[in-house]
Protein backbone atom coordinates (compact mmCIF):
# COMPACT_ATOMS: atom_id res chain seq x y z
CA UNK A 1 0.00 0.00 0.00
CA UNK A 2 1.36 3.40 -0.89
CA UNK A 3 1.88 6.07 1.74
CA UNK A 4 -0.75 8.28 0.09
CA UNK A 5 -3.38 5.53 0.28
CA UNK A 6 -2.47 4.77 3.89
CA UNK A 7 -2.82 8.46 4.83
CA UNK A 8 -6.14 8.69 3.00
CA UNK A 9 -7.44 5.65 4.89
CA UNK A 10 -6.24 7.12 8.18
CA UNK A 11 -8.03 10.39 7.40
CA UNK A 12 -11.26 8.60 6.46
CA UNK A 13 -11.13 6.44 9.58
CA UNK A 14 -10.59 9.49 11.80
CA UNK A 15 -13.48 11.34 10.17
CA UNK A 16 -15.73 8.30 10.57
CA UNK A 17 -14.69 7.96 14.20
CA UNK A 18 -15.92 11.49 14.84
CA UNK A 19 -12.50 13.12 15.12
CA UNK A 20 -12.85 16.91 15.19
CA UNK A 21 -12.03 18.82 12.02
CA UNK A 22 -8.55 20.33 11.60
CA UNK A 23 -9.29 23.99 10.82
CA UNK A 24 -6.89 26.37 9.04
CA UNK A 25 -5.50 29.03 11.41
CA UNK A 26 -4.79 32.31 9.60
CA UNK A 27 -3.95 35.85 10.70
CA UNK A 28 -7.65 36.63 11.37
CA UNK A 29 -8.59 33.41 13.19
CA UNK A 30 -8.00 34.63 16.74
CA UNK A 31 -10.07 37.76 16.14
CA UNK A 32 -12.93 35.63 14.79
CA UNK A 33 -12.69 33.25 17.77
CA UNK A 34 -12.77 36.15 20.21
CA UNK A 35 -15.87 37.58 18.50
CA UNK A 36 -17.61 34.19 18.50
CA UNK A 37 -16.76 33.54 22.16
CA UNK A 38 -17.53 37.05 23.43
CA UNK A 39 -18.17 36.88 27.17
CA UNK A 40 -16.82 33.34 27.50
CA UNK A 41 -13.42 32.06 28.61
CA UNK A 42 -11.21 30.04 26.28
CA UNK A 43 -7.71 28.66 25.93
CA UNK A 44 -5.38 28.75 22.92
CA UNK A 45 -2.64 26.13 23.19
CA UNK A 46 0.09 26.22 20.56
CA UNK A 47 2.12 23.09 19.88
CA UNK A 48 3.99 21.17 17.18
CA UNK A 49 4.56 17.57 16.17
CA UNK A 50 8.29 18.14 16.74
CA UNK A 51 7.76 19.43 20.30
CA UNK A 52 8.38 16.63 22.79
CA UNK A 53 6.93 18.57 25.77
CA UNK A 54 3.75 19.22 23.75
CA UNK A 55 2.98 15.49 23.89
CA UNK A 56 2.90 15.66 27.68
CA UNK A 57 0.09 18.22 27.60
CA UNK A 58 -2.37 16.26 25.46
CA UNK A 59 -3.85 14.24 28.37
CA UNK A 60 -4.21 17.49 30.33
CA UNK A 61 -6.33 19.04 27.54
CA UNK A 62 -8.49 15.93 27.37
CA UNK A 63 -9.05 16.03 31.15
CA UNK A 64 -9.81 19.77 31.24
CA UNK A 65 -12.27 19.48 28.36
CA UNK A 66 -14.10 16.63 30.08
CA UNK A 67 -14.26 18.38 33.45
CA UNK A 68 -14.94 21.90 32.13
CA UNK A 69 -16.94 21.58 28.89
CA UNK A 70 -17.97 25.25 29.09
CA UNK A 71 -14.43 26.41 28.36
CA UNK A 72 -13.41 26.20 24.73
CA UNK A 73 -9.96 24.78 24.14
CA UNK A 74 -8.27 25.48 20.83
CA UNK A 75 -5.18 23.42 20.04
CA UNK A 76 -3.27 25.22 17.31
CA UNK A 77 -0.51 23.32 15.56
CA UNK A 78 2.30 25.71 14.63
CA UNK A 79 3.38 23.29 11.92
CA UNK A 80 3.33 24.16 8.22
CA UNK A 81 0.29 23.21 6.12
CA UNK A 82 2.40 20.59 4.29
CA UNK A 83 2.79 18.79 7.65
CA UNK A 84 -0.96 18.16 7.92
CA UNK A 85 -0.61 14.33 7.67
CA UNK A 86 1.89 14.36 10.55
CA UNK A 87 -0.43 16.58 12.60
CA UNK A 88 -3.37 14.24 11.98
CA UNK A 89 -1.27 11.23 13.04
CA UNK A 90 -0.02 13.04 16.14
CA UNK A 91 -3.55 13.94 17.23
CA UNK A 92 -4.74 10.39 16.62
CA UNK A 93 -1.89 8.99 18.70
CA UNK A 94 -1.90 11.48 21.59
CA UNK A 95 -5.69 12.12 21.54
CA UNK A 96 -6.34 15.46 23.29
CA UNK A 97 -10.06 14.71 23.38
CA UNK A 98 -12.95 16.77 22.06
CA UNK A 99 -11.15 20.08 21.58
CA UNK A 100 -11.00 22.42 18.60
CA UNK A 101 -8.06 21.52 16.38
CA UNK A 102 -6.32 24.05 14.17
CA UNK A 103 -3.26 24.09 11.91
CA UNK A 104 -1.26 27.11 10.76
CA UNK A 105 -2.52 27.89 7.26
CA UNK A 106 0.62 29.63 6.07
CA UNK A 107 4.30 28.71 5.80
CA UNK A 108 5.08 32.26 6.94
CA UNK A 109 4.62 31.44 10.62
CA UNK A 110 5.92 34.80 11.81
CA UNK A 111 2.77 36.52 10.48
CA UNK A 112 0.56 34.03 12.34
CA UNK A 113 2.57 34.28 15.56
CA UNK A 114 2.33 38.09 15.36
CA UNK A 115 -1.46 37.87 15.00
CA UNK A 116 -1.57 35.99 18.30
CA UNK A 117 1.04 37.89 20.29
CA UNK A 118 3.54 40.44 18.99
CA UNK A 119 6.08 39.37 21.62
CA UNK A 120 5.89 35.62 20.92
CA UNK A 121 9.06 34.34 19.23
CA UNK A 122 7.88 30.80 18.53
CA UNK A 123 8.79 28.84 21.66
CA UNK A 124 6.53 25.83 22.26
CA UNK A 125 4.41 24.84 23.96
CA UNK A 126 2.82 28.25 24.41
CA UNK A 127 -0.60 28.65 26.03
CA UNK A 128 -2.92 31.65 26.31
CA UNK A 129 -5.67 31.61 28.93
CA UNK A 130 -8.45 34.10 28.11
CA UNK A 131 -10.96 34.89 30.84
CA UNK A 132 -14.56 35.88 30.05
CA UNK A 133 -13.48 39.49 29.39
CA UNK A 134 -10.74 38.10 27.11
CA UNK A 135 -7.88 39.33 29.26
CA UNK A 136 -5.10 36.87 28.55
CA UNK A 137 -2.29 35.40 30.54
CA UNK A 138 0.25 33.21 28.82
CA UNK A 139 2.62 30.44 29.74
CA UNK A 140 5.60 29.17 27.79
CA UNK A 141 6.76 25.64 28.39
CA UNK A 142 4.99 22.67 29.89
CA UNK A 143 2.02 23.66 32.01
CA UNK A 144 1.73 22.89 35.68
CA UNK A 145 -1.42 20.73 35.99
CA UNK A 146 -2.40 22.25 39.35
CA UNK A 147 -2.12 25.83 38.04
CA UNK A 148 -4.04 24.88 34.91
CA UNK A 149 -6.78 23.23 36.97
CA UNK A 150 -6.98 26.32 39.19
CA UNK A 151 -7.45 28.61 36.16
CA UNK A 152 -10.20 26.39 34.75
CA UNK A 153 -11.87 26.18 38.16
CA UNK A 154 -11.89 29.99 38.51
CA UNK A 155 -13.20 30.56 35.00
CA UNK A 156 -15.90 27.93 34.54
CA UNK A 157 -18.16 25.82 36.69
CA UNK A 158 -17.56 22.06 36.22
CA UNK A 159 -20.06 20.41 33.92
CA UNK A 160 -21.53 23.68 32.65
CA UNK A 161 -22.28 23.32 28.95
CA UNK A 162 -21.14 26.00 26.49
CA UNK A 163 -23.57 28.84 25.73
N, C-alpha and C positions, 0 to 999 in steps of 0.2 A: 504494500500500500504506500502510495506517495505521501510525502509530508503534507502537501496541500489537502489531500483527501482526508487524512487523519485530523487535521485542524478543522476542516469543515464539519466532520462528524462530531468532534468535540464541541464546536459551537452549537450545532443542532441539538446535541444532547443537553447542553447547558440551558438553552432556550426552552426546551421541552420540560426540563426539571424546574422551571420557574425562576431561573437565575435572573437577577435584575439586569436591566439594560446597561451597557457601557456608553455613557453619554459623552459627546465631545465638549471639552472645557476650553472656551476661547476667552478673549480679553473682556467680554461683556458678561460672562457667565455668573460671576460673583454678584454683580449688580442685579441681575435678573433673579438670582436666588434670594437676595436680601429683600427685593420687592415682593416676591411670592411669599416669603416667610415673615413679613412685617408683623412685629409684635410677638414673635415666637423665637425661642432660643434655637441655635443650631451649632454644629461643629463642622469645620473643614479640616480634614486630615490629609496631608500631602505625603506621598510615599513613592517608592519605585521598586521595580522587580530586582534591582541590583543592590537594594538597601537591606542588609541583613537585620538590623534592628527593627525595620518596618514589619518583618514577619512576626516579631514578638507581640506587636500591638493588635494583630488581627483578632485573636480571641477576646481581647478587651473590648473592641468595637462590637463584636457579636453580643457579649454580655451586657454592655450598656444599652444597646438597641432593644434587647429583650426586656430589660428591667425598666427602661425609660423610653417607651415607644413614642412619647410626645415630643422628643427632641430629635430633630432631623440630624443625621450623620451623613456627611458627604465625604467619601474617600476619593481623592483626586490623585490619579497616577501622574507623576511628573515625567513619565516616559514619552518618547516620541510616538507619533501616530503609527509609524511602521512597526513598532513593538507591540501592537495590539494583541497578536496571538500569544506573546509571552505574558502580557497582562491578564488575559483571559485564563491562561493556565495557572498563573499565580493565584488568582482569586478563587479558582476551583480548588486548588490544593490547600490554601490557607483560610478558606471560607470565613469572611468577616460577618456573615449573616445578612439579614435583610436591611442593607444600607444602600444609599445612593452611590453609584459607581460612575466615576468620570475618568477621562483620559485627556491629557493635553492634546489639543487639536492642531498644534503648530510645532514645527521643528525649532522655531525661534522661541525657546523657553523663557528667555529674559523678558520678553513682552508679557507673557502670561504671569510670570512671577511678579512683575511690576504691577499688574492689574490686581493682584492679591495684596501685596505689601511692598511698598517702594524700598524698604530696608532689607528685604529678604534676599539673600545671596545664593540660595539653592540648597542649603543644608537640609538633610532629611534624616529622620522624619521631622515634620514641622506641622504643628496643630494650632488651629485658631478656634477659640471658644467664644462664641457670640451669645451674649445674654439676650433677653427679650427686647431690649432697646438697641440691640446690635452693637453694643460696646464690646470690643474684642480684647482678649488676652491671648498671648501666644506662648507656645513652648517649642523649643528645638530639642531634638533628641528623644529618647524613649520616655514615654510618660510614666509617671508614678501612678499605679492603679488606685491608691488611696486618695490622692489629690484629684484624680479624674472622677472617681466616684463622688467625692465631695462636691465638685462643680455640678455634676448631673443632679445630685440630690438638692442642691440649692436652686437649680433652674427649672426643675420639672418634678411634678409629683409622680411617683412610681405608678405604672399602669395607666396613666392618663393618655387617652388616644389623641393623635394629632387633630388640630382644628381644621 
